[in-house]
Amino acid sequence: MFLGRVVAPGEPAWIEEDRAWALALAEVEADTCPDCGQPWSEATDAKNEFAYAADLVLCHACATSAKTVRAHQNGKGSTDGLHVHLERRNAKNTGGEPW
């Protein structure tokens, strides 16, 4: 856990450098698409319409989660308040390598 600098008694909680870093982060976050993480200023520029390539990646954890929820729904189960708990099985249960 990053806790930052240690503030001594009588010192301000934020110094000018802290404020500058916080403002820089806010500026970057304001220019970031929440879905793909690309900068809005680049990704929405018309000249970049064909500048991106995409690859599909299968997350086995998300796939298992989605299949479990779909089976629950197909059995007429409600998804109201439903949360999915995922945990990785150990190697002897999957035939794979231990993590």
C-alpha positions in Angstrom: 0.0 0.0 0.0 1.4 3.4 -1.0 1.0 5.8 1.9 3.0 8.7 0.5 5.4 10.8 2.5 5.4 10.9 6.3 4.0 14.2 7.4 5.9 15.6 10.5 4.1 17.6 13.1 3.5 21.2 11.9 3.9 20.2 8.2 1.1 20.6 5.8 -0.6 17.4 4.6 -0.2 18.5 1.0 2.8 20.3 -0.4 2.9 22.0 -3.8 4.4 19.0 -5.5 1.6 16.8 -4.1 -1.0 19.2 -5.5 0.7 19.3 -8.9 0.7 15.5 -9.1 -2.9 15.3 -8.1 -3.9 17.9 -10.7 -1.9 16.1 -13.4 -3.7 12.8 -12.5 -7.1 14.5 -12.6 -6.3 15.9 -16.1 -5.2 12.5 -17.4 -8.3 10.8 -15.9 -10.6 13.5 -17.4 -9.1 12.7 -20.9 -9.5 8.9 -20.5 -12.3 6.8 -22.0 -13.9 4.8 -19.2 -14.4 1.8 -21.4 -11.1 1.3 -23.3 -8.8 3.5 -21.3 -7.5 5.4 -24.4 -7.1 9.2 -24.3 -10.4 10.9 -25.5 -8.3 13.5 -27.3 -6.7 10.9 -29.5 -9.4 8.3 -29.7 -12.1 10.7 -30.8 -10.0 12.6 -33.3 -11.3 11.9 -36.8 -7.8 11.4 -38.2 -7.5 8.4 -35.9 -10.6 6.5 -37.2 -8.5 3.6 -38.6 -5.5 4.0 -36.2 -6.6 1.3 -33.7 -6.5 -2.5 -33.9 -8.3 -4.7 -31.5 -7.7 -8.3 -30.3 -10.2 -10.5 -28.5 -9.0 -12.0 -25.3 -10.9 -14.6 -23.4 -10.8 -14.3 -19.6 -11.6 -17.8 -18.4 -12.7 -16.4 -15.0 -15.3 -14.0 -16.6 -16.4 -16.8 -19.0 -17.1 -19.1 -16.0 -18.9 -16.4 -14.2 -21.1 -15.6 -17.2 -21.9 -19.2 -17.8 -22.9 -19.7 -14.1 -25.1 -16.7 -14.1 -26.8 -17.7 -17.4 -27.5 -21.2 -16.0 -29.0 -19.6 -12.9 -31.2 -17.4 -15.1 -32.2 -20.3 -17.3 -33.4 -22.1 -14.2 -35.6 -19.1 -13.6 -33.4 -17.8 -10.7 -33.4 -14.1 -10.0 -30.3 -12.1 -10.4 -31.5 -9.3 -8.1 -28.6 -8.7 -5.6 -26.7 -11.6 -7.1 -22.9 -11.5 -6.8 -20.5 -13.9 -8.2 -17.6 -15.2 -6.1 -14.7 -16.6 -8.1 -11.8 -18.5 -6.9 -9.1 -20.3 -8.7 -9.0 -24.0 -8.2 -5.7 -25.7 -7.4 -3.7 -27.7 -9.9 -4.9 -31.1 -8.8 -8.5 -30.1 -9.5 -7.9 -28.7 -12.9 -5.0 -30.6 -14.3 -3.1 -27.4 -14.7 -0.2 -25.7 -13.1 -0.4 -24.4 -9.6 -0.6 -20.6 -9.3 
